[in-house]
């Protein structure tokens, strides 16, 4: 089988501007502009990584100090490094982020190419800029990558956002997935792989949802994005 994948540097998208509704301390409705940048990983500068590191430490650290540890020292990834990043900016800096990595996974023993989504993040003061905005902004880029599906696991806090986006057949949520990943580093006291039960979102890109393989056992053959 021949897969016509696009090289990342050839994947472009028109500027995408989201208008986000906010309310100030007086309850006055405000509208701010968020502009999305699609960047290939090797195009990011040390300054970009440092800015993203601070962003992730703030966003992930809000759920527990342990969750911010992978982003110490200017590191802007936790496990696998993304291939592409969708980064939203506003006048205050990084507003949101979504990472993308093309890889082959196994679903119920069947191998399939996907664009894995991960490293989701939205700055806490921009609650109106949800995962739906992030996914919508990245959708033209995802469709240009030449893989049949986008796939990502998510924590329960993000369920309502993905449910909203998946309405009207835009995607599907699969619960109780047993996902096997490799550890991001070598730990002498841990096995090299781990299995976690999570929920997954599937987005059709060049195929329809009924072409997604059956089964709840998914193997990444690599670390989580």
FIDREN-676930 format. One record per residue (C-alpha): residue number from 1; residue in one letter; x, z negated, y negated. Coordinates in pm, 1 decimal. Each point is the difference from the previous one (the first is absolute). Example, Ala and Ser with C-alpha at 12.3 -4.5 7.8 and 13.67 -1.06 7.14 Angstrom:
// residues 2
+-----+-----+----------+----------+----------+
|   n | res |        x |        z |        y |
+-----+-----+----------+----------+----------+
|   1 |   A |   1230.0 |   -780.0 |    450.0 |
|   2 |   S |    137.0 |     66.0 |   -344.0 |
+-----+-----+----------+----------+----------+
END
This chain:
// residues 225
+-----+-----+----------+----------+----------+
|   n | res |        x |        z |        y |
+-----+-----+----------+----------+----------+
|   1 |   X |      0.0 |      0.0 |      0.0 |
|   2 |   X |    132.9 |     94.4 |   -344.2 |
|   3 |   X |    -63.7 |   -241.0 |   -284.9 |
|   4 |   X |     13.0 |    155.9 |   -345.8 |
|   5 |   X |    113.4 |   -302.3 |   -193.6 |
|   6 |   X |     75.8 |     30.5 |   -369.2 |
|   7 |   X |    331.9 |   -128.6 |   -129.0 |
|   8 |   X |    -63.4 |   -298.3 |   -229.5 |
|   9 |   X |    172.1 |    162.7 |   -296.7 |
|  10 |   X |   -254.0 |    283.2 |     18.8 |
|  11 |   X |   -295.1 |   -236.6 |    -12.3 |
|  12 |   X |   -128.2 |    -29.3 |   -352.5 |
|  13 |   X |   -318.2 |   -121.8 |   -157.7 |
|  14 |   X |   -148.7 |     38.9 |   -346.6 |
|  15 |   X |     19.3 |   -310.9 |   -218.1 |
|  16 |   X |   -279.9 |   -233.0 |    101.5 |
|  17 |   X |   -135.5 |   -237.5 |   -261.1 |
|  18 |   X |   -232.7 |   -282.9 |    103.5 |
|  19 |   X |   -208.1 |   -180.7 |   -257.6 |
|  20 |   X |    -22.6 |   -364.7 |     96.8 |
|  21 |   X |   -265.5 |   -233.9 |   -132.4 |
|  22 |   X |    130.9 |   -342.9 |    -99.2 |
|  23 |   X |   -134.0 |   -300.3 |   -185.4 |
|  24 |   X |    204.2 |   -211.4 |   -237.0 |
|  25 |   X |    -21.9 |   -378.7 |    -29.5 |
|  26 |   X |   -298.1 |     35.4 |   -231.6 |
|  27 |   X |   -187.4 |    209.5 |    253.0 |
|  28 |   X |     33.8 |    317.3 |   -204.4 |
|  29 |   X |      4.3 |    317.6 |    209.7 |
|  30 |   X |    326.3 |    195.9 |    -28.1 |
|  31 |   X |    115.5 |    333.2 |    143.9 |
|  32 |   X |    364.1 |     65.0 |     84.0 |
|  33 |   X |    172.9 |    315.0 |    127.7 |
|  34 |   X |    204.5 |      0.0 |    318.1 |
|  35 |   X |    222.4 |    299.9 |     69.6 |
|  36 |   X |    121.9 |     78.6 |    351.1 |
|  37 |   X |    348.6 |    121.1 |     85.6 |
|  38 |   X |     81.2 |    146.2 |    343.8 |
|  39 |   X |    366.6 |    -55.1 |     83.7 |
|  40 |   X |    219.7 |     95.1 |    291.9 |
|  41 |   X |    194.2 |   -305.9 |    116.1 |
|  42 |   X |    344.3 |    134.8 |    -83.9 |
|  43 |   X |   -112.4 |     78.8 |   -355.9 |
|  44 |   X |    -46.5 |   -368.3 |    -83.0 |
|  45 |   X |    270.7 |   -166.2 |   -207.2 |
|  46 |   X |    131.1 |   -353.7 |     38.9 |
|  47 |   X |   -210.4 |    -85.2 |   -301.8 |
|  48 |   X |   -311.0 |    136.3 |    173.7 |
|  49 |   X |     71.4 |   -211.9 |    308.1 |
|  50 |   X |     58.5 |   -310.5 |   -212.3 |
|  51 |   X |   -329.0 |     54.2 |   -184.4 |
|  52 |   X |   -188.0 |     52.5 |    325.8 |
|  53 |   X |    171.3 |   -302.4 |    154.4 |
|  54 |   X |   -132.2 |   -220.9 |   -280.8 |
|  55 |   X |   -343.1 |    157.2 |     42.1 |
|  56 |   X |    -12.9 |    -70.1 |    374.8 |
|  57 |   X |    132.9 |   -353.7 |    -38.0 |
|  58 |   X |   -281.1 |    -70.4 |   -242.9 |
|  59 |   X |   -275.4 |    171.3 |    201.2 |
|  60 |   X |    100.9 |   -112.0 |    349.8 |
|  61 |   X |    130.2 |   -337.5 |   -112.4 |
|  62 |   X |   -349.6 |    -87.7 |   -120.9 |
|  63 |   X |   -105.1 |    -18.9 |    368.0 |
|  64 |   X |    293.0 |   -228.3 |     91.5 |
|  65 |   X |    363.2 |    -35.5 |   -102.1 |
|  66 |   X |    113.0 |    119.4 |    345.5 |
|  67 |   X |   -163.4 |    339.2 |    -59.6 |
|  68 |   X |    219.2 |     59.7 |   -305.5 |
|  69 |   X |    329.6 |    -61.2 |    183.2 |
|  70 |   X |     52.1 |    359.1 |    128.3 |
|  71 |   X |     10.5 |    124.0 |   -360.4 |
|  72 |   X |    283.0 |   -222.4 |   -119.6 |
|  73 |   X |    311.6 |    151.5 |   -155.3 |
|  74 |   X |   -164.2 |    310.0 |   -142.7 |
|  75 |   X |   -130.5 |    121.3 |    338.5 |
|  76 |   X |   -325.0 |    195.1 |    -30.0 |
|  77 |   X |    -90.3 |     26.0 |    369.1 |
|  78 |   X |    -69.5 |   -253.9 |    276.5 |
|  79 |   X |     37.6 |    186.8 |    329.7 |
|  80 |   X |     27.9 |    377.1 |     24.4 |
|  81 |   X |     84.8 |    181.0 |   -322.5 |
|  82 |   X |   -264.8 |    237.1 |   -129.4 |
|  83 |   X |     52.9 |    373.3 |    -28.9 |
|  84 |   X |   -222.4 |     38.1 |   -303.8 |
|  85 |   X |   -137.7 |   -250.1 |   -245.8 |
|  86 |   X |   -302.5 |     14.9 |   -222.1 |
|  87 |   X |     72.7 |   -228.0 |   -295.4 |
|  88 |   X |   -250.9 |    -72.7 |   -274.9 |
|  89 |   X |    118.4 |   -104.4 |   -343.9 |
|  90 |   X |   -172.8 |   -130.4 |   -308.0 |
|  91 |   X |    130.0 |   -140.6 |   -325.9 |
|  92 |   X |    105.4 |   -320.6 |    181.9 |
|  93 |   X |    208.4 |    174.1 |    269.0 |
|  94 |   X |    -75.7 |     49.4 |    370.3 |
|  95 |   X |   -374.1 |    -34.6 |     56.9 |
|  96 |   X |    -40.6 |    107.2 |    364.3 |
|  97 |   X |    195.9 |    144.9 |    292.2 |
|  98 |   X |    -58.6 |    178.7 |    329.2 |
|  99 |   X |    276.6 |    104.1 |    239.3 |
| 100 |   X |    -18.4 |    295.2 |    242.9 |
| 101 |   X |    208.7 |     72.4 |    310.7 |
| 102 |   X |    -55.3 |    288.2 |    242.2 |
| 103 |   X |     60.1 |    -98.6 |    359.4 |
| 104 |   X |   -119.2 |     57.7 |    355.5 |
| 105 |   X |   -203.4 |   -282.9 |    149.0 |
| 106 |   X |   -173.8 |    -43.1 |    334.9 |
| 107 |   X |   -371.9 |    -73.4 |     10.7 |
| 108 |   X |   -123.3 |    -89.9 |    347.7 |
| 109 |   X |    313.0 |    166.3 |    136.3 |
| 110 |   X |    -56.9 |    326.7 |   -190.1 |
| 111 |   X |    265.2 |    100.1 |   -253.1 |
| 112 |   X |   -118.8 |    104.2 |   -345.1 |
| 113 |   X |    158.1 |     67.8 |   -338.8 |
| 114 |   X |   -124.9 |   -210.7 |   -289.9 |
| 115 |   X |     80.2 |    -90.0 |   -356.8 |
| 116 |   X |     18.0 |   -377.2 |     20.7 |
| 117 |   X |   -114.9 |   -187.9 |   -308.5 |
| 118 |   X |    147.1 |   -336.0 |    -92.9 |
| 119 |   X |    148.0 |   -219.2 |   -269.6 |
| 120 |   X |   -336.1 |    -11.9 |   -173.3 |
| 121 |   X |      5.1 |   -197.2 |   -318.9 |
| 122 |   X |   -210.6 |    -40.8 |   -313.4 |
| 123 |   X |    103.4 |   -219.5 |   -291.0 |
| 124 |   X |   -222.9 |   -303.7 |    -10.1 |
| 125 |   X |   -128.4 |     60.8 |   -352.5 |
| 126 |   X |   -128.6 |    344.9 |    104.9 |
| 127 |   X |   -260.0 |    -94.4 |    256.9 |
| 128 |   X |   -202.9 |    305.9 |    -99.2 |
| 129 |   X |    281.1 |    224.2 |    128.0 |
| 130 |   X |    -74.2 |    -33.6 |    371.1 |
| 131 |   X |    126.8 |    164.6 |    314.9 |
| 132 |   X |   -262.3 |    268.9 |    -51.9 |
| 133 |   X |    166.2 |    107.3 |   -325.1 |
| 134 |   X |    342.1 |     -3.9 |    167.7 |
| 135 |   X |   -115.8 |    206.0 |    296.7 |
| 136 |   X |   -189.9 |    247.2 |   -217.7 |
| 137 |   X |    304.2 |     53.9 |   -219.9 |
| 138 |   X |    219.9 |     63.3 |    304.6 |
| 139 |   X |   -245.7 |    212.3 |    199.2 |
| 140 |   X |    117.7 |    343.8 |   -127.3 |
| 141 |   X |    358.3 |    -96.7 |     86.7 |
| 142 |   X |    -97.7 |   -126.2 |    345.5 |
| 143 |   X |   -188.1 |    321.9 |     77.4 |
| 144 |   X |    306.0 |    206.3 |    -97.7 |
| 145 |   X |    225.6 |   -178.9 |    249.4 |
| 146 |   X |   -123.1 |    205.0 |    294.8 |
| 147 |   X |   -102.4 |   -284.3 |    232.8 |
| 148 |   X |   -350.9 |    -34.5 |    144.0 |
| 149 |   X |    -69.5 |   -360.7 |    -98.6 |
| 150 |   X |    103.8 |   -282.7 |   -226.5 |
| 151 |   X |     11.1 |   -338.8 |    167.4 |
| 152 |   X |     57.8 |   -354.2 |   -114.8 |
| 153 |   X |    -55.7 |   -359.4 |    101.5 |
| 154 |   X |   -133.8 |   -248.3 |   -249.3 |
| 155 |   X |    -61.1 |   -370.3 |    -43.8 |
| 156 |   X |   -354.8 |   -137.0 |    -14.8 |
| 157 |   X |     15.5 |    -42.4 |   -377.5 |
| 158 |   X |      4.8 |    379.6 |    -38.1 |
| 159 |   X |   -287.1 |     74.9 |    239.2 |
| 160 |   X |   -271.9 |     34.1 |   -263.0 |
| 161 |   X |    214.1 |    244.7 |   -200.5 |
| 162 |   X |     60.0 |    227.0 |    299.9 |
| 163 |   X |   -364.0 |    -25.3 |    105.9 |
| 164 |   X |   -105.3 |    129.2 |   -340.0 |
| 165 |   X |    247.2 |    286.5 |     14.4 |
| 166 |   X |   -101.2 |     99.7 |    355.9 |
| 167 |   X |   -362.5 |     52.8 |    -91.5 |
| 168 |   X |   -150.6 |    345.0 |     59.2 |
| 169 |   X |    252.8 |     92.9 |    268.2 |
| 170 |   X |    314.4 |    -25.8 |   -213.8 |
| 171 |   X |    157.9 |   -218.4 |    266.5 |
| 172 |   X |    -60.7 |   -248.8 |    277.7 |
| 173 |   X |     98.4 |   -358.7 |     70.5 |
| 174 |   X |    103.9 |   -102.6 |    351.5 |
| 175 |   X |     -8.3 |   -372.3 |     71.4 |
| 176 |   X |    204.1 |   -202.8 |    247.7 |
| 177 |   X |    286.6 |    245.4 |     28.9 |
| 178 |   X |    296.3 |   -117.7 |    209.1 |
| 179 |   X |    288.8 |    144.3 |   -196.1 |
| 180 |   X |    353.3 |    -10.7 |    137.4 |
| 181 |   X |    288.3 |     17.9 |   -247.0 |
| 182 |   X |    371.8 |    -58.1 |      8.2 |
| 183 |   X |    145.6 |   -291.3 |   -194.4 |
| 184 |   X |    145.4 |    111.5 |   -336.0 |
| 185 |   X |    327.6 |   -175.3 |     86.3 |
| 186 |   X |    173.0 |   -150.1 |    303.6 |
| 187 |   X |    -93.7 |   -360.6 |     68.9 |
| 188 |   X |    187.7 |   -162.3 |    293.9 |
| 189 |   X |   -287.8 |   -239.5 |     69.2 |
| 190 |   X |   -275.6 |    266.5 |     -9.4 |
| 191 |   X |    -81.2 |    305.2 |    214.5 |
| 192 |   X |     74.5 |    337.9 |   -162.8 |
| 193 |   X |   -370.4 |     91.1 |    -17.8 |
| 194 |   X |   -320.0 |   -180.1 |    -91.3 |
| 195 |   X |   -371.5 |     61.4 |     58.6 |
| 196 |   X |   -254.3 |    -98.2 |   -263.7 |
| 197 |   X |   -377.8 |     29.0 |     -5.8 |
| 198 |   X |   -107.1 |    166.4 |   -322.8 |
| 199 |   X |   -258.9 |    226.6 |   -156.2 |
| 200 |   X |     97.1 |    359.1 |    -73.1 |
| 201 |   X |   -131.2 |    266.7 |   -234.9 |
| 202 |   X |      4.0 |    367.2 |    102.2 |
| 203 |   X |    -30.0 |    276.2 |   -261.0 |
| 204 |   X |    -51.3 |    362.2 |    112.4 |
| 205 |   X |    232.4 |    244.7 |   -176.9 |
| 206 |   X |     18.7 |    329.1 |    189.4 |
| 207 |   X |   -214.2 |   -107.1 |    297.4 |
| 208 |   X |   -341.5 |   -161.7 |     37.2 |
| 209 |   X |    -45.3 |   -363.7 |     99.6 |
| 210 |   X |   -127.3 |     92.4 |    346.8 |
| 211 |   X |    348.8 |    134.8 |     80.1 |
| 212 |   X |    155.4 |   -345.7 |    -33.1 |
| 213 |   X |    103.6 |   -116.8 |    351.2 |
| 214 |   X |   -203.1 |   -271.8 |    167.7 |
| 215 |   X |    153.3 |   -338.9 |     64.3 |
| 216 |   X |     87.8 |   -320.1 |   -181.6 |
| 217 |   X |    363.1 |    -18.9 |    114.8 |
| 218 |   X |    224.1 |    154.2 |   -265.8 |
| 219 |   X |    377.9 |     21.3 |     19.0 |
| 220 |   X |    193.3 |     61.9 |   -320.5 |
| 221 |   X |    338.6 |     52.6 |    165.7 |
| 222 |   X |    154.1 |   -151.5 |   -310.3 |
| 223 |   X |    -46.2 |   -281.7 |   -250.1 |
| 224 |   X |   -311.9 |    -41.0 |   -209.0 |
| 225 |   X |      1.6 |    174.5 |   -334.6 |
+-----+-----+----------+----------+----------+
END
